[in-house]
Amino acid sequence: MKLGTIELDSRTAGLAPMAGVADRAFRELCCEFGATYVVSEMVSSKGLTMHDRKSRELLVLSEKERPAAAQIFGSDPAVMAACARETMAFAPDVIDINMGCPAPKIAGNGGGSALLKDLPLAEAIIRAVVQAVDVPVTVKMRLGWDEDTPVAVELARRAEDAGAAAVTVHGRTRRQMYAPPVDTGAIAEVKRSVSIPVIANGDVTDGPSAAKMLEETGCDYLLVGRGALGRPWVFSQIESYLKYERVLPEPPLSEQMRVMLRHIRRICAYKGERVGMREARKHAAWYIREIRGAAAYRQRVGALSTLEELEALAFEIVSNGCVD
Ligand SMILES: Cc1cc2nc3c(=O)[nH]c(=O)nc-3n(C[C@H](O)[C@H](O)[C@H](O)COP(=O)(O)O)c2cc1C
């Protein structure tokens, strides 16, 4: 699949944007396990154009995570265009526009999924961003605000008209949040309606579900979000299945714990141990959720405050060999 001049192998997958989770440490780790594309956490166009330090930090993209998109959100075409121009200082390969976030803090201010209710404004934003930058611009959307107002086909057509290089479709409406299974038929309809590449998203967690998603939607590429939490190796499982129909098992427990430590040491290296360990707790809980006795370990994970404590816990888990 082509995003401008960027070539993405359709038999591999990329990492979906996840605020508060898919930071630089996690994105780099996913690339090491075979993710061929990553998207940053969403960044507020208002925040960035008002020189907010946190927004700038979210945009740091390293050379170990390429190609990488910077994702921006907002509801004002001029501010979004200014934001896209400022974002270029961080050398993203792609700019992605968030038109799917259901969070009241975002949608309540007219951004994210609220744009699914105002397609002319959505189109104006895409057009303004496309004109502002030289890199490919993509749009990530849900199917509509609710089941009575499906708009993904029309929004994808408008995105194509406005110069977008591709669209990503999460196969649920805003109202559905994360509840029912993704509607692959609705994603397929978008794919049939435009000639730019369409990226499918939602509920892909392993090789077979990746193959099923590609088959049912006819899409060009996949983004994986929650399926990578505590399991960054999912990208090598997907590649192995899509290329060779080989099902790779989950790594042994000792390897899983090694990956967890590599991940969390890197968070601490980038953010400092105090902030890093606070953020690391949720990741540690995801890494241990499938092991026997996870409930007891989860409590201890919630209280972790140093890397040394985490290393001791990982050692204990491996020594107890508590895998199902
Ligand atoms: C914790 C979390 C944070 C998310 N943050 C973003 C975001 O910043 N931008 C965005 O477009 N989607 C965001 N999403 C949605 C995901 O990118 C993805 O569309 C959704 O989780 C469905 O895919 P999945 O089933 O592979 O997780 C987030 C999802 C989760 C679970």
The ligand as a Gaussian input file, in Angstrom:
#p B3LYP/6-31G(d) Opt

LIG

0 1
 C       -6.303000       3.650000      25.515000
 C       -6.713000       4.023000      24.123000
 C       -6.344000       5.256000      23.620000
 C       -6.723000       5.619000      22.323000
 N       -6.291000       6.823000      21.824000
 C       -6.555000       7.141000      20.531000
 C       -6.015000       8.328000      19.938000
 O       -5.252000       9.085000      20.558000
 N       -6.349000       8.586000      18.643000
 C       -7.161000       7.752000      17.903000
 O       -7.427000       8.026000      16.731000
 N       -7.659000       6.623000      18.436000
 C       -7.360000       6.296000      19.713000
 N       -7.824000       5.117000      20.228000
 C       -8.580000       4.191000      19.356000
 C       -7.658000       3.173000      18.696000
 O       -6.716000       3.795000      17.841000
 C       -8.449000       2.156000      17.878000
 O       -9.167000       2.832000      16.883000
 C       -9.452000       1.355000      18.716000
 O       -8.880000       0.955000      19.958000
 C       -9.940000       0.105000      17.972000
 O       -8.866000      -0.712000      17.562000
 P       -8.396000      -2.006000      18.413000
 O       -9.580000      -2.911000      18.540000
 O       -7.276000      -2.596000      17.601000
 O       -7.955000      -1.503000      19.757000
 C       -7.479000       4.737000      21.523000
 C       -7.858000       3.506000      22.052000
 C       -7.479000       3.134000      23.318000
 C       -7.881000       1.772000      23.843000

